[in-house]
């Protein structure tokens, strides 16, 4: 990841990158959307400042990105 900023745009970019990296993993594909989001937030981008400072909004942004980009 490049520089991380404490805003929703930076978080969305980090989330999208993490999702794309895991999308082809068969274990990831078989999980529910909620499990996928939790895994990414807890294991991939847990140090992102927006997630640390705004965990509820971060989940909302992640869910929005999934709908927006049809990542199901």
N, C-alpha and C positions, 0 to 999 in steps of 0.2 A: 504494500500500500504506500501511496505517496503521503504527503503531509495530511494530517487529520485536523479538521477544524470542528469547533463545538457548534455545529449547526446541522439542520436536517438535510441539507443538500450533500454535505460531506458524508453524513451517515448513510444516506441513500446510495451514494456511489460505492461505499465500502460494503454495504449489504448486497448490492447487485453483483459486485465482484466475487464475494464469498459464495453467493448462490450459484453463479455461473461455474465456479471451480468445482462445486459439489454436484452439479446437476447430472453429470454422467456416472456418478457413483451409484451402483445398484442398491447399496444399503440406504443411501439418502433418498433415492427414488421411491422406495417402499414405505417411507415414513409419511405420517399425516402432515398437513401444512403446519399445524401448531408445533409438532415435534421438530420439523425442519427449521422453523423460525427460532425455536428455543435453542436448538443445536448451534445455529450460526451465532446467535447472540451470546451464548454461554461459552462457546469454544473457539470461535473464529474472530469475532470483532469485539470481544469483551472489554478491550482497553479503549474503545472509541469514546472520546470525551462527551459526545452527545448522548450516548447510551448511559454513561455513568451519571450524568447530571439530569437526564430526562428519560428514565427507563420506560415509563408508560407511553410517552410520545414516540419513543423509538419503536416500540412494538406496533403502534398505529402506523408509523411511516413504513415499517416492513410489510405490514398487511396491505397497505395502499400500493406499494411497489408490486406486490404479487398480483393484485387485481389489475393494476395499470398495464403491466407487462405480460399478463396472462402466464405467469410462471408456474402454474399448477401442474 
